[in-house]
Amino acid sequence: MRTVTFLVLEGVDKGRVFRDLPIPVTIGREEGNALRLNDERVSRYHAKIQIEDSDIILTDLDSTNGTRVNGAAVSIRRLRPGDQVSIGRSMLLFGTMEEIAARRASGTPATGEPQAQTIRADELAAANGRLSVAASPPQAEPELNGKTWTAFDDDIPPLPHKLTPAQAARLAEIFDYLHRGLTTAVENIDANEEGTEVKLGFAEWQTVQAVQMLLARYGRYITEPEPKM
């Protein structure tokens, strides 16, 4: 039986994983939906997921506030791993990390589509403030210290156990702050219909780099504590 997985990136249910839901799936606020969201801007029965000719199809069920896929309003759309589905105030990531990685590894641009280009820092200012990230030929996964980086469950370093309430609260505050930074950076991305290319504004790109910088500072502070961050 074909199943689907969604991770909630934004909204009241942020962080929840709806894993291996058997198709067909309905999404909504009402009990009885296989994917139920605690979001007042989500309709009682907002959208449905079905399969047709091996394609995963999302259909909006005449919802009050509509459905978006990769930022574009849709009534019906074929979903691919890595697509972002916005429903009410909630944003869902479609697919498991393994499915998304497999799509990235095998996804080559169609004939005639431009290949990804590297833009130097001194060229960015002349690029009308837009940074394009295009689909590229299959490449090896990025490596960090000789180890392939993935977001697979088995590869994610575990969080420390037995935190005090104060430590847990401080850690949650840090995570929420960094998460809001990344959310601000990606909420206005412009994706093509196939989801093979996205455009990120220069200001948003700077926000991503700022989050990267803060993570580096936090990492250094943990190993070399200082009076202030």
N, C-alpha and C positions, 0 to 999 in steps of 0.2 A: 504494500500500500504506500502510495506517495505521501510524503509528509512535508510540512514547511516549518521553519523556525523564524521567529522575530525577536529582536532585542529592542527594548524601549530605551531610546537615547534621551528623550526629553518628555516632560510631563510629570503628573503625579506618580505614575508607575515607573519612573526612571530607574533603570538598573534591572528591572525584571526581565526574565527570559521566558518566552513561550516556545518551548522546544518540542519538535517532532509532533506538531498538530496534524492529525489525519485530515486530508482534503475530502470534502469541501469544508471551508472554515468561514464563519461569519465573525465580523469585528464590530463591537458596539459597547454601549454602556449598560445594556440590560443583561440580567442573568439569563443564561441559556446560550450566550455567545461563547464559542470556543476561545476567542481572544477578547476578554472583557476588560475594558479600560475605565478607570475611575476618573473620568474627565467630563465635566458638565457640558463642554462644547462638542462632545461626541454624541451622535444620534443613538437612539436605542438600538437600532440595527443600521450601522453606518456603511459597511462595505462587506463584500464577500470575496473569497478566494476559491477558485475552481481550477480544474485542469482540463485542457482540450488539446489533443494532438501533441501531448508531451509538454505543452506550454503552460506555465502558471499564469492565470489571468486574474487580475484584480478588477472588480466592478463596484462603482459607487452606487449605493442603494438610495438614490435621491435624498442624500443626507442634507441637513440644514446648512452646515458650514463647508461642505465639499471635501474632496480628497485631493492631495497633491502627491506626485511622484517625482522625486529629484527637483522639487520646486515648481513643477508645472501642474496646473489644475487638470484633472482627468476625470472622465466618466468611466472609461475602461482602458486598461493598459496591461501589457505583458510585463511581468516582473522578472528581473534577473538578480542573482546574488549580488549584494552590495547596494541595491537600490534603497533610497530613503523614502518612506511613506509617511506623509504628514496628515494626521487626522485630529481635528480639534486643536488642542494645545500639545498633543502628543506627537512625537516623531519616532518611527519604528525603522530599524535596520533589518532588511530582508536577507535571510540566509545565515548559515553557520559560518564561522571563521574559515573552516576548511573549504566550503563551497565558494566563498568569496576569493580565497587564495587560488583555487583551481580556475576560476574565471579569469583572474589576473594573469595567471601563468599561460593560459591558452588563448586569451583574447587578443587577436591581431586585428588591426584596422582593415576595413574593407578596401578593395582595390580602388585606388584613386584618392583615398583619404590621406591627409598629410601625416607624416611621422612626427613624433614628439621632438621638440627642439629644446636645447639647453640655452637659457637666456642668462647672460652675464649680468652681474649687479649693475654695471655702468650702462647696460642696455635697458634695464627695467624702467628707469625714469623716462625713457623715450618711447615706451610701449603703451602710452596713454593710461598708465596706472593699472594695467591689467596683466595678470599672469595666467598663462594657459597651460593646463596639464592635460596632454593628449594621450590617447592610447598608443602603446608602443609595442614592438615585437616582444615575444616571450623573453623574460629575463629571470635570472636567479633571484631568490628572495634576498632582501637586504641582510647583511651580516653585522653583528656587533660583537667585537672581541672574538672573532672567529666563529661565532654561533649564529645560525640563521634566526632572524627575528620573526616571530609570528604572534598572533593573539589567540592561539589555541589554548584551551584550558590546561593542557598538560605542560605548557611552556611558561605559563604566567607564574612569576614568583609569588609565594604565599604571603599573606599579611601576617604580622606578628599576632600571637595569641595573648589572652589574658591582659589586655590593655585596661588601665583604670578608666573610669567614666570620663575623667578630665582629658586623658590622652586620646580616648576614642572621639570625644567631642572636637578636640583640636585637629585631629587627623581628618575627620569628616569635613570640617570647615575648610581645610587646605584643599581637599579633593574637590569640594563644591566650587571653590574659587577658580581652580584651574579648569574644571569642567565648564564653567560659565564663560571663561575666556575662549575655549575652543568652540563652544556653541555660538558665541558672537562672531567668530571668524568664519564659520561654515554656513550660517543660516541664510546667507544671501548668495550662495554659489549659483552659478548659471550652468546647468548641465544640458547637453543635447539629448534628443529623444531616446537614443540608444544607450545612454549612460556611459559612453566610451570616452567622453571628454567633458571636463568641467573647467570653468573660469573662476578665478578667485581674485578679488580686488586687491590692489597693492596694500591698502590699509589693513585688510583682513589677513594678508600674508604676514605683515608685520606683527599682528596679534599672535599668530601661530608661533613665530619666532620668539616672541616675548614669553609665551608659555614654556617653550623649550628652555629659555634662559632661566626662568624661575625654577623649573625642575632641576636644572644643573646646580643652581644655588642651594636648593634644599638638600640635594644629594651631598654637596660639599659640606654643608653645615652639619649634617648628621655625622660625618666622619671627622670633621674638624670644627667643633662647636665654637661659636663666637658670641660675644654679648648680644649682638643684634643681627638680623638677616640683612 
